[in-house]
């Protein structure tokens, strides 16, 4: 029983650290590493807030990809709108 409680406490602390790390990386614009931290956090706990953070990163990644394609095709003003 005590071991279960200690494991839960440890995982809770690890979860908070991973979310904090992801948030910090996100604020710095390092979306790939932030997503990795959030995915690790999801392995500890299935959490809707973490899932939303990942969805936000995926939307940003898509916008950046779309903008890069537009830029590569010479559609500079359209690309700029995506950024």
C-alpha positions as CSV (number, residue, x, y, z in Angstrom):
1,X,0.0,0.0,0.0
2,X,2.7,2.4,1.0
3,X,4.7,1.6,-2.2
4,X,1.6,2.4,-4.3
5,X,1.2,5.7,-2.7
6,X,4.9,6.6,-3.1
7,X,4.8,5.6,-6.8
8,X,1.7,7.8,-7.3
9,X,3.4,10.7,-5.6
10,X,6.6,10.2,-7.7
11,X,4.6,10.0,-11.0
12,X,2.6,13.1,-10.0
13,X,5.9,15.0,-9.5
14,X,7.3,13.7,-12.8
15,X,4.0,14.7,-14.6
16,X,4.2,18.2,-13.3
17,X,7.9,18.5,-14.3
18,X,7.2,17.2,-17.9
19,X,4.3,19.7,-18.3
20,X,6.5,22.5,-16.9
21,X,9.3,21.5,-19.3
22,X,6.8,21.4,-22.3
23,X,5.4,24.8,-21.4
24,X,8.8,26.3,-21.2
25,X,9.9,24.8,-24.5
26,X,6.6,26.0,-26.1
27,X,7.1,29.5,-24.9
28,X,10.6,29.5,-26.6
29,X,9.1,28.3,-29.8
30,X,10.6,24.8,-29.6
31,X,7.4,23.0,-30.5
32,X,9.0,19.7,-31.4
33,X,10.6,19.2,-28.0
34,X,7.6,20.6,-26.2
35,X,5.4,18.0,-28.0
36,X,7.8,15.3,-26.9
37,X,7.6,16.4,-23.3
38,X,3.8,16.5,-23.5
39,X,3.7,13.0,-25.0
40,X,5.8,11.7,-22.2
41,X,3.4,13.3,-19.7
42,X,0.5,11.6,-21.4
43,X,2.1,8.2,-20.8
44,X,1.9,9.0,-17.1
45,X,-1.7,10.3,-17.1
46,X,-4.4,10.6,-19.8
47,X,-5.1,14.3,-19.4
48,X,-7.3,16.5,-21.6
49,X,-5.2,19.6,-20.9
50,X,-2.1,17.9,-22.2
51,X,-4.0,16.7,-25.2
52,X,-5.1,20.2,-26.0
53,X,-1.5,21.5,-25.8
54,X,-0.4,18.8,-28.3
55,X,-3.3,19.8,-30.6
56,X,-2.2,23.4,-30.4
57,X,1.3,22.4,-31.4
58,X,0.0,20.3,-34.3
59,X,-2.0,23.2,-35.6
60,X,1.1,25.4,-35.4
61,X,3.1,22.8,-37.2
62,X,0.5,22.6,-40.0
63,X,0.4,26.3,-40.4
64,X,4.2,26.5,-40.6
65,X,4.3,23.7,-43.2
66,X,1.5,25.3,-45.3
67,X,3.4,28.7,-45.1
68,X,6.6,27.0,-46.2
69,X,4.9,25.4,-49.2
70,X,3.3,28.7,-50.2
71,X,6.6,30.5,-49.9
72,X,8.4,27.8,-52.0
73,X,5.7,28.4,-54.7
74,X,6.4,32.1,-54.7
75,X,3.2,33.0,-53.0
76,X,4.9,35.3,-50.5
77,X,2.0,37.3,-49.2
78,X,-0.1,34.2,-48.7
79,X,2.7,32.6,-46.9
80,X,3.1,35.6,-44.6
81,X,-0.6,35.4,-43.7
82,X,0.0,31.9,-42.4
83,X,2.8,33.1,-40.1
